[in-house]
């Protein structure tokens, strides 16, 4: 790996850390400062995709108020590959906290995030979040899984 690739990987890691801190704080403006205008998001909740920063912002603005206080958000098992103008990473992320209805949320999701270096700044251009689902009827999400499980 070249020095430039190491530097780019470090910059992407810094951007992810900054983004995650903003998610935890439910800071919509800072969260959105990490997205390219033409970002494409495949999120856990419908619809199948959110296209563009405005749709992405609406998604975050709808989700943040469903939590009392801050959102617990941890990125684990992070792997980053970065070249001079594009990067991607994948991780297992934990989302936890108390919802406004009092429910305790503690779920692990799979994340793949693509970045583009736009005028010297790493911007999220694609996100894909998912959870596996049980393949037998009633075909429900596997929300009970944790890292390290088989």
N, C-alpha and C positions, 0 to 999 in steps of 0.2 A: 504494500500500500504506500502511495506517495505521501509526501508531506501535505500537499494540497488536499488529497482525499481525506487524510486525518483531520485537517482543519475543517473541511466541509462537514465531516461526520460530527465533529465537536459542535459546530454551529447549528446543525440540525438538532442535536441533543439539547442544546440551550433553548432552541425554539420550542421543542416539545415540553421542556420543563416550564418555560414561561406560559405556554398554553395551558398545561395542567394546573398550574397555580391559579390562573384566571378562571378555569372551570371550577376549582374548589371554592373560590370566592364568589362565584356566580357573577363575574365581571364581564358582562356581555360585550362592551366596547373593546376590552383587551382581548377577549377570545376572538372576536371578529378581525382584529388587526393581524391575525396569523393566516387568514385565508386569502387566496387569489380571487379576483372578481369572478372568474369562470369556474370556481371549484365545483366538484361533483361529490355528493355525499350519499353513500348507501348506509342508512342508519338502521337501528333495531326496529323502530316504529315505522308504520306506513307513512307515506307511500313508498314505492320501490326505490325512488331516488329523489334527492333534492338537488336541483341544478341552479348554480349561481349563488353568489354570496348573500343575496337578499333572501332566498329560500332557506339557506343555511341559518341565517340570522333569525328568521322566524321560528325555525325549529328549536334553536337554543333558547330564544325568548319564551317559548311555550313550555320548555322542559324545566328551566331553572326554578320557576315558582312552585313546582311540585315538591320541592324539598323545603323542610324547615331548616333554617340556618344554612351552613355551608354543605357542600357536597363532598363526601369522601371519594377521592379518585386517586388510585395508585397505578402506575405503569410498571409492569414487571416483565422479566425475560425479554427485554428490548434488544432488537437487532437492527442495525442501521447500515445501509449501503449507500454511499454518496459519490457521485462523480462531480464534474465541475458545474453542471447545470440542472441535474435531476438527482433525486434521492428517494429512497423508499425505506420504510421500516415496518416491522411487525412486532407485536407484543401481546401479552395477556394483561388485561386491565381490570381492576376491581372498582366497582361503583357501590358505595354504601352510604347510608344516612337515614334520617327519619323523614318520611314523606309527610305532606301536609295533612293526610288522613290518619297519621300516627303509625302507619306501617313502617317496619324496619326493613330497609332494602340492603341486601348484600349479594351481589351478583358479579360473576366474572364474565367478561366478554373478550372476544378475539378482535384485534385491531390491525388493520393494514393502512398505512398513511403514505401518500405520495407527495413529494415536495418538488417545486421548481424554484430555481434561483432566478428571481426577477429583479433586475437592476441591483444585484448585490445582496438581496434579502431573500432568505428561504421562506417560501409561502406554501401553505397547504393547498394542493390542487386536487387531491382526491383522498377521501376517507371511506373505509369500509369496515363496519362493525357487524359482528355476528355472534350468535350463540348456536351451538349444535342443537339438534332436536332428535327426540327418540323416533326411530323409524317405524315403530309399530303403532297401530291405533291406540290412543286417540291423537297421535302425532303432536306431542307438546314439546315446548322448549325445554332443554336440559339445564335448567337454572340451578340445579344442585351440584354441578361440577365445580371442582377447584383445581388449581394447577397441581401437576404431579400425579393426578388420578389417571387410571386407565380407562 
